[in-house]
């Protein structure tokens, strides 16, 4: 092997890469800007959650008038909401915790029930424990080792099941976004960019088929490939879990999701796959070659990863209204709610409508480009 020749080839390829400004922007600038923006958005959400724990934490207090009740309410951080159905309100996120008086073996005991599938509720329970512990410390009699009040921690969902739901809340949106962006790439790149590269696109457009029919047929083929690819990816993940659950940190947890939730997760995932497939399909129509299409697909995958990260950081029980109107983010939040067992039909419909609207927009772009010669004969 001649090192001089290798260096010459290396310089030639580096020169070609540096001349492709679009590839440089996609490979360097977009990751450089996109992830700081996404993490900044997550930081805002974390700060908002921290501020919400400083005061006005909605709780249901079932404690008779006593010194402990006065201490809890005078702290200023808790608000007694007087719920008619505390368990249902805790599950829906209307309240953060339930505080009950439960004497055990002649000693005063306070049971704190939190929702272990909600980050906010779990953090609120820690605040309540610190408040009650502070009172117990002031009331502690000489010689007592644990104070005069017992604190009993209780969770809305079984600890193992709650850990399983939390794991699914992290994995499902992230994996769905990434796989939906990656699965249709190979097929989408060949559908139009490949036809243009092989010089068969002009012949295809000369047959008695309208542009809309051509776009619809090719898009459905790409969508089928995307759905099959996502199913394969997810099946591989599920199989990996059963083979090696320790890799997922699944020791001591129980993953249990209702059949209805599984059905709606699968059904709703199709809308996400449709959107990413339509975006990559439009890129394929625009691209001069399969290589260019694959380069332009990179931002789509990066955006999918960033959206997955943002969605995983949002507490499913305390979703700000603005996220409901952000395309794709609302779809990931709908998946998190379905995994938790929450069926928000109104917001699910809004998210599905957003996905369909984006699909139609991308397909309209495809049809528009195929009606212009400068896109058909791009070289």
Secondary structure, DSSP 8 states (H G I E B T S, - for coil): --HHHHHHHHHHHHHHHHH-HHHHIIIIIHHHHHHHHHHHHHHHHHHHHHHHTSS-EEEEEE--SSHHHHHHHHTSSEEE---SSHHHHHHHTSSSEEEEE--BTTBEEEEEEE-TT-HHHHHHHHHHHHHHHHHHHHH--TT-SS-SEEEEEEESS-HHHHHHHHHHHHHHHHHHHHHHHHHTHHHHHIIIIIHHHTT-HHHHHHSS--HHHHHHHHHHHHHHHHHHHHHHHHHHHHHHHHH-GGGGT-TT------HHHHHHHHHHHHHHHHHHHHHHHHHHHH-SSHHHHHHHHHHHHHHHHHHHHHHHTS-TTS--GGGGGSTTHHHHHHHHHHHHT---HHHHHHHHHHHHHHHHHHHHHHHHHHTSHHHHT--
